[in-house]
Amino acid sequence: MVIYIEEIRIILKKGKRPMTSREITDELIRRRNIIPRSRTPGATVSARIVEEIKFKKEKSLFKKTPKGYILNK
């Protein structure tokens, strides 16, 4: 799901603030970057972010904060 990762990165970069997975999903759908094919597209987006952080650790594109996800500098 490299496409999701890249789209999420673009949204977080433009957002310039921490965003929850729900906010990210809403923005992806609004921009028509994804077309939801399941009942829980937010869970899919959240899973992609968590996988990225879990497997890449410090090299991940994303970082979890108390207020949501941000880009890892």
Summary of the structure (lengths in Angstrom):
residues: 73
radius of gyration: 11.2
end to end distance: 21.6
largest distance: 32.6
contacts: 188
relative contact order: 0.22
helix: 59%
strand: 12%
